[in-house]
Amino acid sequence: MSVRRIPAGLLTPAAVTAALALLPVGYLVVRSAEGGLDGVARTLLRARTLELALRSLGLAAVVTALCVAIGISLAWLVIRSDLPGRGFFGILAALPLAVPSYVAAYTWVAAVDLEGFTGSVLVLTLCSYPYVYLPVAAALSRMDPATEEVALSLGRGRSGVVLRQLRPSAAAGALLVAMYVLAEFGAVAIMRFDVFTTQIYTSYRAGFNRTPAAVLGLLLVLITLLIVVAESRSRGRASYAMRGNPARRPPVIRLRAGTRAFALAWATALAGLAVGFPLAGIGYWLLNGSSARVDLGELSGAVGATLGVAAAGALLTTALAVPVGIIAARYRGRTATFLEQSTYVGHSLPGIVMALSLVFFAVRYVPAVYQRSPLLVVAYAVLFMPAAVGAVRASVLQSPPVLEEVARSLGRTPLQAVRAVTLPLALPGVLAGAALVFLTAMKELPATLLLRPTGMETLATQLWAETGSGAYAAAAPYAALLMLLAAVPGFLLGRRSLKETS
């Protein structure tokens, strides 16, 4: 990492990205100010606010810890062990991203009547652990085995060296999980577990006084910033780039018979609970529901709208994230830190807050985009920016900075060196980030409900409308198609995590 001055060609687009990501905060500040200092103080000092904070943080902490444990263990088994069928399990490990959390929650509530904190932890952990698995698996695939061999030759264990090199990837995945849980609405609402997001939603619908909801939103932003700062410090200042060419095949650890059987049972159980159980629930609704009906016109229209806005969101998000990710990986200082951390703010907010903030600014300043698809695409970019930024940063961190220095010694400017060297090397990570955003945007619900153009329905909004009226069988075709479409980028992400091990 360098202390050089950030080139204007990177700084300017990164500043635009940061400004867009901080837009919802401006809305929350305006709304909070409408209630005055007394209104803000009353909301903050209520016992209910402290209870909600403890509930939200407790849920985020438990789910994040479980996802880190599951993601690292599963990535190690798939990439570094002789687990039977590890290629198959590697693909299955990414597929929970194709399962909307609200769909998973419905299947568990309908089958087991599971609610509250326990149900929320179960559903969110099963839906979120790929956020840790994917970056850790990618890091394991590209890790230079020479460092482990040196440690073993010095009489030290392999695990310490491996875990130290996995720290940036695991921390980035844990950060995504924590923010995802803090901003989650659908699953916790179905599980009847009150947290910040459900209270904000209730407050917005209760009346015209939106000050309490805005104050809670700002408090959620503050909590997220504290988590982001902690994650940034956990990375430290060490360099994790490889010197020379990466090993094409990392060392495979042979498991003992008993350990292999336990590992196989562990991977199978995870796949069954995270993917098999929701599929079984949807299959039951399709086969046995009395409200089943399929309007092919509505279904095809929803598919087209889903793919169109998700693809546009992925392209915009990736374009905005590239300069920020490069700056975060290559430069130090307050400016670089601010630019990176600002992109995480929007992801911490519930979709309804994000949507209302964009409506507020669109009506006042850009009325031409109100109730148009571009506003929804911008919402996706703000909501899912951290996934793209994290993917770019992690990929750039693992490319040797000495190659950029060589390009500059040959007369290239810093920006030309980035275009000629950094971006081509980081392209797989950039594409993986885009796929992750595309997948997540297809499932997004609250912002889509509020910002979609009149007459446009996506698979997620149609699914929510049907399940909201209790027509689970009518919702099943939309749920099945949504999971099928989301499984394609999930499959590609799983394949990518295995590519360098084959």
N, C-alpha and C positions, 0 to 999 in steps of 0.2 A: 504494500500500500504506500502511496506517495503523499508528500506534503506539497506537491506542485500546485500551482494555481489552476483552477478548473477552467478549461477552455470555454469561451463564450458560446461555441456551437453546441456544447452540452448543457451549459448552465441555463441558457434561455429557455429551451424546451422543458428542462427539469423544473424551472420556476413556474412555468405555465401549469405543469402537472400538479405541483404543490398547491398552487392557488385554487385549482379546480377541486382538489381533494379537501381543502379547508373551507370550501363554500358552505357546506351544511353547518359548520361552526358559527359562521356569520348569522345564519338564520336563527340558530339557537340563542345566540347572544341577543338578537333583536327581540325575540319572543320573551326571553327571560327579563329583559329590561322593561318590558311593558308592565310587568307586575311590580316593579320597584324593588328596592332592597329588602323591604319588609316581606314581600311575597317570596323572594328567594330564600330569605332566612327561615321563614315558616316551613318551607318545603324541606330544606336541608336539615332542620332541627327536629323534624318529626321522627318518632320512634320507628315508624313504618319505613322511612328511608334507610335507616341503619339496618333494619331487618332485611330489606331488599338487597342492600349492598353485600351483606354477609351471605345471603342465599346465592346471589350471582357469582361472587368470588369463590364460594365453596364449590359450586357446580363446575365453574371453569377450572379450578385447581384439580379437582378429582378427575375430571374427564381428560385434562391435559396430561396428568401424570400417567393415567392408564394408557392413553394413546402413545406416549413416548415409550413406555415399556413394551407395548404390543408392536409398535412400528419398528423399533430397533431389533427386537427379538425375531420378528418375522423377516425383516430385511436380511439379517445375518443368516438365518436358516436358508433363505432362497438364494442368496448371492454367494455365501461362503461355505456352506455345508453340503453334504451329499444326501440331503433330504430327497426321498423318492418323489418323483413328479414335481420337482421344485420349479420347473418352468411353468407348469400348469398353476401351481399355487402362487407364483409370482404375478400371473395375469389376474387370478381371482382376488389377490390382495388389493388391486387398484379398483375393482368393480364396485365396492361400497360407495364410491363417489357418485355412481349412477343412481343410487337410491335416495330420493328426496327424504329428508328427515321426517317430514310430516307424514309421508307414506309409511315409513318404517314405524312411526309412532302409532298410526291407525292399526297396523297389522298386530302390533303387540297388545294394544288396548282391547282390540276385538277378540284376540285369542286367549290372552292371559289375564286381562283386566289389571294391567300393571300401571300404576300411576305414581305421582309424587317424585321425590328426589331420586329414588332408586330407578324408577322407570326412565327418568330423564337422563341419568348417567348411562344406563345401558344403551339407550337408543343413540345418544350423541356420541358415545365412544365407538360404537359399531359403525356409525356413519363417518366419523372423523379421523380414525387412525391412519387412513391412506395419506393424509397430509404430512404425517411424519414418515411413513414407510417409503414414499416415493423419493423424497430428497436423500434419505439415508441410504436407500438401495442404490441410487445413482452415485453417491459418494463412495460407497463400498466398491462399486464396479470400477471406478476410476482410481482407486487408492493404489499407491505404489507399494507393492509387497516388500520392497527392499527395506523400508523402515521397520517392518515387523521382523525381518530376518536379522537386522542389526540388534534390535531389542532382545531377541532370543539368544543371539550370540553373546550378549552381555549378561545373560542370566535373568532377564526380566520377562514378565508375562506379556502375551500378545494383546490381551484385552485392554490394558492401559493405553497402549499406543493407538489402537483402533478407535477407542472411545474418544481420545483427545482429537483425532482427526475428524471424527464424526460430529463434534460439538457444534460447528456452525450450521450444518444441515439439520441436525436434530433440534437446535434452538429455533431455527427458522420455521420448521414444521410445527413445533410447540406453540410458537407465537400465532400462527394461523389458526390452530385449534382453539387457543384461548379466546381469540377475537371472534371466531365463529360461534363459540358457545355464548359469549357475552351478548352477541347480536341476534342469537337465535330466538325465533318467535313461535313458529308453527308447532314444533315438537313439544316444547314446554307448555304451550297452551293446551294441546291435546292431553298432555300428562297432568294437567291441572297443578302445575308447580309455578307459583308466582315468583317472578324475577323482575329486573328492571324493564325488560322489553314488554312483558305482559301488562305491567302497570302503566307504562307510557302509552300503550295502545288503548287501555281502558280510559286513561285520562283524556286522550284526544277525542274519544267517542262520547265522553260523559257530558261535555258542554263546550261553551265558547271560551272558557278560561283555559288557555293552553300553557300558562306559565309553569305549573308543576311539571308537566311533561317535558318542557324545554329545559327546566333546571335538572331534571333527572337525566336528560340526554347529555347535558354538559358534564354532569358528574360521571357518566359512563365514558365520555371522551377523556376525562382526566384519569380515570382508572386505566384506560387503554394506553394512554401515554406513559404512565408509570410502568406498565408491563413491557411496552416497547423499549423504554430506556433500560430496563433490567435485562431484556434479551440482547440489546446492543452491547452492554457491558459484559455479558456472559461470553460473547465471542472473543473478547480480548483484542490484542493487536497482532496476534501471530499470523504468519503467512501460511496458507494451506495449499498453495500452488505446487504442482509437481515440477521437478527439474528434469528435463529430458522427455523422452517419449513415454507415455503411460503404458503399463503392462497390459497386454491384450487379455490375459486370463488371470484373475486373482487366485491365490491359493485356495484350494478346497479342503476343508477340515472334515475328516472322516469321523462320523458319530458312532459311538458304541451302540450295540443292539437295543438296549433298554432306552437309551437317550433318543435313538432314532424313532422308536415306537411312540415315545411321549411327544416328540416334535411333530410327528405325522398326525397324532391325535389333536394336538394344539392347532396346527394349521387347518385341519379339517373342520374343527369346531368353530373356528373364527369364520371360515368361509360359509359354513352352514348357517350361523346366526346372523351374519351381516348381509349375505346375499340370498341364501336359500330360503330363509324364513319369510322375508318380504315377498319373494317370488311365489312361494306357496300360498300366502295370503291373497295375492292378486289372482292367482289361478283359481282359488276357491270362489272369489267373487265372480270371476268370469263364467265358471261352470254352474254355480248353484244360486246365483242371485236372481231374484224375481223382478228387479228393476232394470235388468240388462236391456239396453237398446243401443244401437250403433248408427249414427248419422254419418255416412261416409263423407259428405260434403263438409260438415263441421270438423270431422276428424282430420281430413286432409288440409283444411284451412288452418287448423291449429298447428299441425306439423310444419307447414310452410312458414307461419309466423314465428314459431319457436326457433326454427333453424335460422331464419333471416336476422332476427334481432340479436340472437346469441352470437352469430358469426360477426356481425357488425360490432357488437360489444367486445368480442375477443380481439378484433383488429385494432380498434381504438385503444383499448387497454394496453395492449402490447406496445403500440407505438408510443404511448405516453410513458410506459414503464422503462423502456430501454435506456434513455439517458439517466434516469434516476438510479437504475440498477448498476450501471457502469460507474457512476460517481460514487455510489455507496461502496463498491468493491475496490476502487482505485485511489480514492482521495480521502484525506482526513480533514478534520476541522469542523467548526460549528455549522458552516454552510452545508457541507455534505451531510452532516448528521440531521440537520433540520429538514433538508429536502427529502431524505429517506423516511424519517419518522412521520412527517406530515402526511405521507401517502397512506399511513395506517389508520388515520382518524376516521375516514368514512366507513371503513370496514367494521368499525366498532359500533356503529349506530344501527338501530333497527331499520329495516327497509322502509317502514312507514315514515320515519323521521327524514330519511334521505329523500323520499318522494315529495313530502310536503315542502322541504327546503327548496327543491328544484322547481316545484310549482310556484312557490313564493317569488323566486328570482325570475322565472320565466314570465310570469304575469306582469311583473313590474318593469323588466328590462328587455326581455326578448319575447314578446307575445307571439311572434310568428312560429315559435317551436312548441307552444303550449298544445298539449294533446296531439303531439306528433311523435313519430318513432325516434327522431334524433334525441329527444329529451330522455327517453327510456334507455337509449344506448349510452348516453352520458352517465346515467344512474348506474348502469352496469360497470362502467369504467371506474367510477368512484368507489363502488362497493367492493370490487374484486381486484383493485390495484395491487394489494399486497402479494397476492399469489403470483402475479407477473413480475413484480419487482424482486421478490425473493428468488424466483427461478433465474432471472437474469443475473442477480448478484452472485448467487451460488455458482453459476456456470462461469462467470468472469473470474471469480476467486480461484477457480481450479485451472485457469489458463495461465501459463507462465508470463509474468509482466516483462521479463527480459526480452521477449519477442517484440513488444511495443518499443522498448528502448533501442533495439536494433533498427526498427523502422524509422525511428526519429533520428538515429545517427546517420541514416542514409538520406536525410533531407526532408522526411515527411513531417508535417505539422502534427501536433497532438491529436487533432480531430481526424486527420488523414490516417494516422496510425490506428485509431479506433476503428475506422471504417475498413481498413485493409487487413488488420490483424485481429483485433479484439472481437468484432462482430462475427466474422466467420467461425472463429473458435467457439464462441458462445452460442452459435445458432441453434444447436440441439436443445440447449436449455431454454432459449427464447421460445422455440416452437413448443416445448413441453409446457411452459407457462401459458402460452396462448391456448393450448388444448385444455388446460385446467380451467382457465377462465371461460372458455366456450362451454365446457361441461357444467360448470357451476351456474352460469347465466341461464342455461336451459331450465334449471330447477328453481330459479329465484321466484318468489311469490309476492311478498308485500308490495315492493316497489312496482312490480309489473301490474298488480291489480289497480294501483292508483294512476300510473303514468301511461298505460297502453292507450293508443288511439281509440276513439269511439268505434265500436264494431269489431275490433281486433281481439281475438282470444288466442291464448297460447295453451299448450297442453297443461301447464301448471295452473292457470286460472280456471280452465274447464274442470280440471280435477278437483280443485278446491270448491268450486260451485256445486258439483255433484255430491262430494262428501259432506259439504256443509248442510245439505238437505237430507242426509242419511242415505242417499242412493249410491251405496258402495259398489253395487254391480255395474251401474251406469258409469261410475268413475273408473272402473277397472280397465277398459280399453285405453283411456288416456294415461293411466298410470303405467300400463304395460308398454305403450309406445314411448312414453317419456323415459322409462328405464332402458328400453332397447336402444333408443337414439343416444342416450348418455353413455351407454355401455361401449359405444364405438371409440370415443376418445379415451374412455377408461381402459379399454383393451390396448390401445396404442401406448398409453402411458405405462401400462404394465409390461408391454413388450419392450419398451425403451429401457426400463430398468434392468432388463435381462440381456440387452443386445451385446454389451461388451463382455459378458461372461460366456458367450457361446463360441 
